[in-house]
Every structure is written in structure tokens, then in C-alpha cells.
Amino acid sequence: MTKPQFTVMYERKFSDGNYGSEGLSLAWTGTYEDDDPLVIDAKYAQVAAALRAHVLEQLARSAAERVRWAANRELHDREPKPTPDVDIREPIAVSDLEDLPL
């Protein structure tokens, strides 16, 4: 009897800020050595985290400055930054719109 296989893939793409983008994807296929669902989930999570880290590390070495910055930010900033307390639904005064080109 053959052991079941699983494939994990991670892909990430960043804009280069100049109408282009740079990306990388990696996939890894392995076999389940254990039928325990907890072991399977742990292995899957371990492989997914490793692929994510490797993809972002490679993109952090890009020749494009904006790609490097974005990849480093995502790689090292695991906690999302709090959003500022600004109400974006603040009304716009008509006088603010008068100088806009048509």
C-alpha cells in the first residue's frame, strides 16, 4: 500500500513600483508517515511556514528596492500595525472641490 502524499505551495508577488512585479513560488511534495491528523496538520504547517520564509527571503534580495522593502516588511512584521484613529468618512466641503480640474 502506498502512503498518501501531500503538496504544499506558497506564492508571493510584489509590485516593483514601475508598472511591473516580481514574484516567486515554491512547492514541496511529501508523504504522510503517520495517519494521525494532528501529526499531519503539524507537518503541513511546518512545511508551509518554511516555504513562506524561503520565498520572502529570496524576494528580500531583489534588485528592485520596492520589492526588497515589501518582502522584508512582510517577513519581519508578523503583527499587523494598528490603524490610525482617523474617520475616513469625514465629509468633503464643496469649496475643497472647486479647484479640481474637470
BELHU-V735130 format. One record per backbone hydrogen bond with DSSP energy under -1.0 kcal/mol. CO is the residue of the C=O (numbers start at 1). NH is the residue of the N-H. E is the energy in kcal/mol with one decimal. If there is no record, write none. Layout:
[[CO	NH	E] [CO	NH	E]]
This chain:
[[4	32	-3.0] [6	30	-2.6] [8	28	-2.6] [10	26	-2.5] [12	24	-2.2] [14	22	-2.7] [20	16	-2.3] [22	14	-2.7] [24	12	-2.2] [26	10	-2.6] [28	8	-2.7] [30	6	-2.6] [36	40	-2.3] [37	41	-2.6] [38	42	-2.1] [39	43	-2.5] [40	44	-2.5] [41	45	-2.5] [42	46	-2.2] [43	47	-2.5] [44	48	-2.5] [45	49	-2.3] [46	50	-1.9] [47	51	-2.5] [48	52	-2.4] [49	53	-2.4] [50	54	-2.3] [51	55	-2.5] [52	56	-2.5] [53	57	-2.4] [54	58	-2.1] [55	59	-2.3] [56	60	-1.8] [58	61	-1.3] [59	62	-1.6] [64	68	-2.4] [65	69	-2.6] [66	70	-2.4] [67	71	-2.6] [68	72	-2.5] [69	73	-2.4] [70	74	-2.3] [71	75	-2.5] [72	76	-2.3] [73	77	-2.3] [76	78	-1.0] [84	86	-2.0] [87	90	-1.2] [93	96	-1.3] [94	97	-1.2] [97	100	-1.2]]
